[in-house]
Amino acid sequence: MKKTILFLSFVGFTGVVFAQKKTTTSAIVKFDASTKIDELPKAENKTVIAALNTETGTIAFEAAVKNFAFTNPMIQDHFNGSNWMNSDKFPSFAYKGTITDLTKVNFTKEGVYKVNTEGTLIVKGVEQKITTPATIVVKGTSIVASADFSINLSDFGITGTPIDAGKVAKEPKISVNAVL
């Protein structure tokens, strides 16, 4: 009897511990580097891995560079090429950070929570600190985390004639949406 109670207590405790970390393999990252001259440099990746620890507020996502889909295959080739993302050498990019004002979120109560995040974005092996507002939506048993921010391509060593000519935005918009 004692063993049964001990085992059930362990199972219950384990369920609580694992419930703190929410993950998905189908988060979406959108990349929009369009300009007035060219509206085609837009892409979407629907196979992004994302995680959120509801107890500590740590958040992370990782995306395979080659999984970004552009409407124009030529732009996709340039994006993955050595002058841009160099996806053969740097096959993924990642973000690791925390929700800095986690006390604003009640993960047990449905609602929309505006928070701030702080962390490190890693693109082409270059690490840059970023801070961005984010939204956490709690609905039933699911949590939706989303954020919109811009990056400066030159901060990550991404330069070139299309950027200089105004065909690609120097500071593209990035959108992240994860249903956890």
C-alpha positions as CSV (number, residue, x, y, z in Angstrom):
1,M,0.0,0.0,0.0
2,K,2.8,2.4,0.9
3,K,4.5,1.7,-2.4
4,T,1.3,2.4,-4.3
5,I,0.8,5.7,-2.6
6,L,4.4,6.6,-3.1
7,F,4.2,5.7,-6.8
8,L,0.9,7.6,-7.3
9,S,2.5,10.6,-5.5
10,F,5.5,10.4,-7.8
11,V,3.3,10.2,-10.9
12,G,1.2,13.2,-9.8
13,F,4.3,15.3,-9.0
14,T,5.9,14.3,-12.4
15,G,2.7,15.5,-14.2
16,V,2.9,18.9,-12.4
17,V,6.6,19.3,-13.3
18,F,6.1,18.4,-17.0
19,A,3.0,20.7,-17.2
20,Q,5.2,23.7,-16.6
21,K,7.0,23.3,-19.9
22,K,4.9,23.8,-23.0
23,T,6.3,23.0,-26.5
24,T,5.3,22.8,-30.1
25,T,7.0,21.8,-33.4
26,S,4.6,23.9,-35.5
27,A,5.2,27.5,-34.4
28,I,5.3,30.0,-37.3
29,V,7.9,32.7,-38.0
30,K,7.2,35.2,-40.7
31,F,10.0,37.3,-42.3
32,D,9.0,40.5,-44.2
33,A,11.8,42.4,-45.9
34,S,9.6,44.0,-48.5
35,T,10.0,47.6,-49.6
36,K,8.3,50.1,-51.9
37,I,10.5,48.8,-54.7
38,D,10.0,45.1,-54.1
39,E,7.2,43.4,-52.2
40,L,8.4,39.8,-52.8
41,P,11.0,39.4,-50.0
42,K,8.5,37.8,-47.6
43,A,8.7,34.3,-46.2
44,E,7.1,32.0,-43.7
45,N,8.3,29.0,-41.8
46,K,5.6,26.8,-40.2
47,T,7.9,24.1,-38.7
48,V,9.5,26.1,-35.9
49,I,10.2,24.5,-32.6
50,A,9.1,26.6,-29.6
51,A,9.1,26.2,-25.8
52,L,7.8,28.1,-22.9
53,N,8.3,27.3,-19.2
54,T,5.3,28.8,-17.4
55,E,7.1,28.7,-14.0
56,T,10.4,30.3,-14.9
57,G,9.3,32.4,-17.9
58,T,12.0,31.0,-20.2
59,I,11.1,31.0,-23.8
60,A,13.0,29.7,-26.8
61,F,12.5,28.9,-30.5
62,E,14.6,27.4,-33.2
63,A,13.9,27.4,-37.0
64,A,15.6,25.6,-39.9
65,V,16.6,28.3,-42.4
66,K,15.8,26.2,-45.4
67,N,12.2,25.8,-44.3
68,F,11.4,29.4,-45.0
69,A,9.1,29.4,-48.1
70,F,9.1,32.4,-50.5
71,T,6.7,32.9,-53.3
72,N,9.6,33.4,-55.7
73,P,12.1,30.5,-55.8
74,M,14.9,32.8,-56.9
75,I,14.6,34.8,-53.7
76,Q,14.6,31.6,-51.7
77,D,17.9,30.6,-53.4
78,H,19.4,34.0,-52.6
79,F,18.1,33.8,-49.0
80,N,19.8,30.4,-48.4
81,G,22.9,31.4,-50.3
82,S,26.3,32.3,-48.9
83,N,25.8,36.0,-49.1
84,W,22.6,35.9,-47.0
85,M,21.8,33.2,-44.5
86,N,24.4,30.7,-45.7
87,S,22.0,27.9,-44.6
88,D,24.6,25.2,-45.5
89,K,27.0,26.5,-42.9
90,F,24.3,27.9,-40.5
91,P,21.3,25.6,-40.9
92,S,19.2,27.2,-38.1
93,F,18.6,30.3,-36.1
94,A,17.4,30.5,-32.6
95,Y,16.2,32.7,-29.8
96,K,16.6,32.1,-26.0
97,G,15.2,34.5,-23.5
98,T,12.8,35.2,-20.7
99,I,9.6,37.0,-20.0
100,T,10.8,39.8,-17.8
101,D,7.5,40.6,-16.2
102,L,6.2,37.1,-15.7
103,T,4.0,38.1,-12.7
104,K,1.6,39.8,-15.2
105,V,0.6,36.4,-16.5
106,N,-1.8,33.9,-14.8
107,F,-1.4,30.7,-16.8
108,T,-4.3,29.2,-14.9
109,K,-6.8,32.0,-15.9
110,E,-8.0,32.7,-19.5
111,G,-7.0,36.1,-20.7
112,V,-4.7,38.2,-22.9
113,Y,-1.5,39.3,-21.2
114,K,0.9,41.9,-22.5
115,V,4.5,41.2,-21.4
116,N,8.1,42.0,-22.3
117,T,10.8,39.6,-23.3
118,E,14.6,39.8,-23.2
119,G,17.0,37.4,-24.7
120,T,19.5,36.5,-27.4
121,L,18.8,36.0,-31.1
122,I,21.3,33.9,-32.9
123,V,21.5,34.3,-36.7
124,K,24.4,33.1,-38.8
125,G,26.3,32.4,-35.6
126,V,26.1,36.0,-34.5
127,E,24.4,36.6,-31.1
128,Q,22.5,39.8,-30.5
129,K,20.6,40.9,-27.4
130,I,17.0,41.9,-28.2
131,T,14.1,43.1,-26.1
132,T,10.6,43.0,-27.5
133,P,7.0,43.2,-26.3
134,A,5.0,40.0,-26.6
135,T,1.5,38.8,-26.1
136,I,0.5,35.7,-24.1
137,V,-3.1,34.4,-24.7
138,V,-4.3,31.7,-22.3
139,K,-7.4,29.9,-23.5
140,G,-8.5,26.6,-22.1
141,T,-5.5,24.3,-22.0
142,S,-3.6,26.1,-24.8
143,I,-1.2,29.1,-24.6
144,V,-0.5,31.3,-27.6
145,A,2.7,33.3,-27.5
146,S,3.4,35.9,-30.1
147,A,5.8,38.7,-30.8
148,D,6.6,41.2,-33.5
149,F,10.0,42.9,-33.8
150,S,12.5,44.1,-36.3
151,I,16.2,43.3,-36.7
152,N,19.0,45.2,-38.4
153,L,20.4,42.8,-41.0
154,S,23.9,44.3,-40.8
155,D,24.1,43.4,-37.1
156,F,24.2,39.8,-38.3
157,G,26.6,40.3,-41.1
158,I,23.9,40.3,-43.8
159,T,24.7,42.9,-46.5
160,G,24.5,43.2,-50.2
161,T,23.4,45.0,-53.4
162,P,19.7,44.3,-53.0
163,I,19.7,45.9,-49.6
164,D,21.8,48.9,-50.8
165,A,19.5,49.3,-53.8
166,G,16.4,49.3,-51.5
167,K,14.9,46.1,-52.9
168,V,15.3,44.4,-49.5
169,A,14.5,46.2,-46.2
170,K,17.6,46.9,-44.0
171,E,15.4,46.2,-40.9
172,P,12.9,43.4,-41.8
173,K,9.9,42.6,-39.7
174,I,9.8,39.3,-37.8
175,S,6.6,37.8,-36.4
176,V,6.6,34.7,-34.2
177,N,3.4,32.9,-33.2
178,A,3.4,29.7,-31.2
179,V,0.4,27.7,-30.0
180,L,1.7,25.7,-27.1
